[in-house]
Structure formats: structure tokens, C-alpha cells
């Protein structure tokens, strides 16, 4: 059996009203036709997509590439996996300061622990460089 790292949680965000929040998902939500060709299982990469100005994910523009669950409901409304609509509502209401202009995505289905750790470190570096205060990690 593998041994997993134990990582203490970061301190709570002091004031969400001024916080920049990012979305990261292992649920495979990608722009239509999966432009970066993220594999449905055993992902070899993650991708970064610009969502500046996007208020809602629709079946006309986004889909899941994840092969480990029934994609019907995710493809009907990709916000079910990547809740951009909900975060935009919080942003417009002043509950959070700003949603980060990019989201990060891969597929967790049969992806190795080593690859997942590599993706996580690379994504964390991007989030730190962008001065992101908090992350919502979604899955399936």
C-alpha cells in the first residue's frame, strides 16, 4: 500500500471579500473538443484555461473528458463539476473579492500518485505566482 503525505491545512483566509479564489478540478471539465487532449484515464498532463469574463459553463462550450464516471450530467451542465456560475454569483455579491482568471484541470481516473503530485506542485506554483488566496478543488 502506498504511503501518503500528511500535509497540514493552510490557515483560514481572513477576509474573503478581498480574496482571490481559484478553481482546480480533477473532474476533467475542458473546452469543447478537449483542445489539450487530456486523457480520459491515466492523465499525463493538466491544462490551464482562461475564464476571464465567463459567467456560466454551457454544453455548447465545455465538456468533460473524464472516463471514470457517467458524463451525462457533467456535459449537460459543466458547472456541476466546475462551479464557475456559483463563484461568479459570490464575486458579484461581494462575498469573495475576485475569481482567478484561469482554472486548472486534469483527470483523476487511474492517474498515478506520482503524476498527481507533479501536477499539484506545478499548479501550486502558478497559483502562488498569481497571488491566489484560496482554491476550491472539485472532483466527481
C-alpha positions in Angstrom: 0.0 0.0 0.0 1.3 3.5 -0.8 2.2 5.9 1.9 0.5 9.3 1.6 2.0 12.6 2.7 0.2 14.3 5.6 0.1 18.0 4.9 -1.4 20.4 7.5 -4.1 22.7 6.1 -3.2 26.3 5.5 -4.6 29.0 7.8 -8.1 30.2 7.1 -8.5 33.1 4.8 -9.0 36.2 6.9 -11.3 38.3 4.7 -13.0 36.6 1.7 -14.2 39.9 0.5 -10.7 40.8 -0.7 -9.6 37.3 -1.5 -8.7 35.9 -5.0 -10.2 32.4 -5.3 -9.2 29.9 -8.0 -10.8 26.7 -9.2 -8.9 23.4 -9.8 -10.6 20.2 -10.8 -9.8 16.6 -11.4 -13.2 16.2 -12.9 -12.0 16.7 -16.5 -14.0 19.8 -17.5 -12.4 21.2 -20.6 -13.4 23.4 -23.5 -15.4 21.6 -26.2 -13.3 19.0 -28.1 -10.6 18.8 -25.4 -8.0 21.0 -27.1 -5.1 19.8 -24.9 -6.1 16.2 -25.3 -6.2 15.3 -21.6 -6.6 11.6 -21.4 -9.8 10.1 -20.0 -7.7 7.9 -17.7 -4.1 7.9 -16.5 -3.7 11.6 -17.4 -0.2 12.6 -18.4 -0.9 16.3 -18.1 -3.0 19.1 -16.7 -4.2 22.1 -18.5 -4.9 25.8 -17.7 -7.8 27.7 -19.3 -8.7 31.3 -19.2 -12.2 32.0 -17.8 -12.0 35.8 -17.6 -15.5 37.1 -18.4 -17.0 33.6 -18.4 -20.1 33.6 -16.1 -21.5 30.1 -16.9 -20.3 26.9 -18.5 -22.6 25.5 -21.1 -22.8 22.3 -23.0 -22.1 24.3 -26.2 -18.7 25.3 -25.0 -17.4 22.9 -22.3 -17.5 19.1 -21.7 -15.9 16.5 -19.5 -13.1 14.3 -20.8 -13.1 12.1 -17.7 -13.6 8.4 -18.3 -14.3 7.3 -14.8 -17.9 8.5 -14.4 -21.1 8.8 -16.4 -20.6 12.2 -18.2 -24.3 12.9 -18.9 -24.9 15.3 -16.1 -21.5 17.0 -16.3 -21.9 17.5 -20.0 -25.4 18.8 -19.6 -24.1 21.5 -17.2 -20.3 21.6 -16.7 -20.9 24.0 -13.7 -21.9 20.8 -11.8 -18.2 19.9 -11.7 -16.6 23.3 -12.1 -18.9 25.8 -10.4 -18.0 28.9 -12.2 -21.6 30.1 -12.1 -21.7 29.9 -8.3 -18.4 31.7 -7.8 -19.4 34.5 -10.2 -22.5 34.9 -8.1 -20.3 35.2 -4.9 -18.0 37.6 -6.7 -20.8 39.9 -7.9 -22.3 39.8 -4.4 -19.0 40.9 -2.9 -18.7 37.7 -0.8 -15.4 36.9 -2.5 -13.0 39.5 -3.9 -12.3 38.0 -7.3 -12.3 34.8 -9.1 -8.9 33.9 -10.6 -8.9 34.3 -14.4 -7.7 30.8 -15.0 -8.7 27.3 -13.9 -6.6 24.2 -13.8 -7.9 20.7 -14.9 -6.8 17.1 -15.1 -8.4 13.7 -14.8 -8.0 11.7 -11.6 -9.2 8.4 -13.1 -6.3 6.0 -12.7 -3.8 8.8 -12.7 -0.7 7.8 -10.8 0.1 9.3 -7.4 3.5 10.5 -8.8 1.8 12.3 -11.7 -0.8 13.8 -9.4 1.9 15.1 -7.1 3.8 16.6 -10.1 0.6 18.3 -11.4 -0.2 19.6 -7.9 3.2 21.2 -7.4 3.1 22.8 -10.9 -0.4 24.2 -10.3 0.5 25.4 -6.8 3.5 27.4 -8.3 1.1 29.0 -10.8 -1.4 29.9 -8.1 1.3 31.4 -5.9 2.7 33.4 -8.8 -0.8 34.8 -9.4 -1.3 35.8 -5.7 -4.3 33.5 -5.3 -5.5 33.4 -1.7 -7.6 30.3 -1.8 -8.5 27.3 -4.0 -11.7 25.3 -4.4 -10.7 21.8 -5.6 -13.5 19.9 -7.2 -13.8 16.3 -8.3 -16.5 14.0 -9.4 
